[in-house]
């Protein structure tokens, strides 16, 4: 396994990987046309190229034999919570392909994102997580995150109930 910081040239690989991870994890929740539209917009190569070129964000790729199997993205917090303050950080995404889950791979990505978010010292950190993703909720709780709110994550005509988690500085 190799963990490395993604660069703009990784936009195509991240587009494919992020679409596959999202579909594996959540695809069953949405009508096909809603899922397709969401993936085409949120995980497009152009969207990844823009994100990877923005110094306010960082993404890591976890690779096995040169093939991307997981990723994490971090940046400033954009969750809809009244107590989000300028300078707060957010773990935006953390996914590992189903067939590669386990063995600490997600923790490896999480640790890289946390180190980057805390590189300038302590700050409040946030995460949004699907209300039915109990495994992720337990994982984040072990790392000091607590539920402090809720919001709707919209995919087409579907609204998912999401929890907002926070870890104080």
C-alpha positions in Angstrom: 0.0 0.0 0.0 1.2 3.5 -0.8 -0.4 6.7 0.5 0.4 9.9 -1.3 -0.9 13.4 -1.8 -3.0 13.6 -5.0 -2.1 16.1 -7.7 -4.1 17.6 -10.5 -3.0 14.8 -12.9 -4.9 12.4 -10.6 -8.3 14.0 -11.5 -9.3 11.2 -13.8 -8.4 8.4 -11.4 -10.2 10.2 -8.6 -13.3 10.8 -10.7 -13.5 7.0 -11.4 -12.6 6.0 -7.8 -15.0 8.5 -6.1 -17.9 7.5 -8.4 -17.2 3.8 -7.7 -16.9 4.3 -3.9 -20.1 6.5 -3.7 -22.0 4.0 -5.8 -20.9 1.0 -3.7 -21.7 2.8 -0.5 -24.9 4.7 -1.3 -26.0 3.8 -4.8 -28.9 1.7 -3.5 -30.5 4.8 -1.9 -31.2 6.7 -5.1 -33.2 6.4 -8.4 -30.7 5.7 -11.2 -31.2 9.1 -12.9 -30.6 11.0 -9.6 -27.4 9.0 -8.9 -26.1 9.4 -12.4 -26.7 13.2 -12.4 -25.0 13.6 -9.0 -22.0 11.5 -10.0 -21.6 13.5 -13.2 -21.6 16.7 -11.3 -19.9 16.0 -8.0 -17.2 13.6 -9.1 -16.5 14.9 -12.6 -12.9 15.1 -13.8 -13.2 18.9 -14.1 -14.5 19.1 -10.5 -11.6 17.0 -9.3 -9.1 19.0 -11.3 -10.4 22.2 -9.8 -10.3 20.8 -6.2 -6.8 19.4 -6.7 -5.5 22.8 -7.9 -7.0 24.6 -4.9 -4.4 25.0 -2.0 -7.2 25.3 0.5 -7.9 21.6 0.0 -5.9 18.4 0.2 -6.6 14.9 -1.1 -4.7 11.7 -0.5 -4.8 8.6 -2.6 -4.3 5.1 -1.2 -2.9 2.8 -3.9 -2.3 -0.9 -4.1 0.2 -1.9 -6.8 -0.3 1.5 -8.4 -4.1 1.2 -8.5 -6.2 3.8 -6.5 -8.3 2.0 -3.9 -9.2 4.8 -1.4 -9.0 8.5 -0.9 -9.6 11.2 1.7 -10.2 15.0 1.1 -10.0 17.7 3.7 -10.4 21.5 3.7 -12.2 24.4 5.3 -15.6 23.6 6.9 -18.7 24.2 4.8 -21.2 22.2 6.8 -24.5 24.1 7.6 -24.0 24.6 11.4 -24.4 27.9 13.2 -21.2 27.3 15.2 -18.9 26.7 12.2 -16.2 29.4 12.4 -13.6 30.7 10.0 -10.5 28.6 10.2 -12.5 25.4 11.2 -11.5 22.3 9.2 -13.6 19.5 7.7 -12.9 15.9 6.6 -14.9 16.2 3.4 -14.7 12.6 2.2 -13.1 9.4 3.2 -13.8 6.2 1.1 -12.1 2.9 0.5 -13.4 0.5 -2.1 -15.4 -2.3 -0.4 -13.1 -5.1 -1.4 -10.2 -3.2 0.2 -11.8 -2.2 3.5 -10.3 -3.4 6.7 -6.8 -3.7 7.8 -6.5 0.0 8.9 -6.7 1.4 5.4 -9.4 4.0 6.3 -7.5 4.9 9.5 -4.4 5.5 7.4 -6.3 8.0 5.2 -8.0 9.5 8.2 -4.6 10.1 10.0 -3.2 11.8 6.9 -6.2 14.1 6.6 -6.1 14.9 10.4 -2.4 15.7 10.3 -2.9 18.1 7.4 -5.9 19.8 9.0 -3.9 20.2 12.3 -0.6 21.2 10.6 -0.8 24.8 12.0 -2.0 23.7 15.4 -5.3 22.8 17.1 -8.6 23.8 15.5 -12.2 22.7 15.6 -12.8 19.9 13.1 -16.1 18.8 11.5 -17.4 15.8 9.6 -20.8 15.1 8.0 -21.9 11.5 8.0 -25.0 9.6 6.9 -27.3 8.9 9.8 -27.4 5.2 8.9 -23.6 4.8 8.6 -23.2 3.4 12.1 -19.7 2.0 11.5 -18.4 5.5 10.4 -20.1 7.1 13.4 -18.4 4.7 15.8 -15.0 5.3 14.0 -15.3 9.0 14.4 -16.5 8.8 18.0 -13.4 6.9 18.8 -11.5 9.9 17.5 -13.3 12.4 19.7 -16.1 13.5 17.3 -19.5 14.1 18.8 -22.9 14.7 17.1 -23.9 18.3 17.2 -26.4 18.7 14.4 -28.2 17.4 11.4 -28.7 18.4 7.8 -30.1 17.1 4.5 -27.7 15.8 1.8 -29.5 16.2 -1.5 -29.0 13.8 -4.4 -31.6 14.6 -7.1 -35.0 14.4 -5.5 -33.7 12.4 -2.5 -32.8 13.9 0.8 -30.6 11.9 3.1 -30.6 12.6 6.8 -27.0 13.4 7.8 -25.4 14.0 11.1 -22.9 16.8 11.8 -20.0 15.7 14.0 -17.5 18.0 15.7 -14.3 17.7 17.6 -13.4 20.8 19.5 -9.9 22.3 19.3 
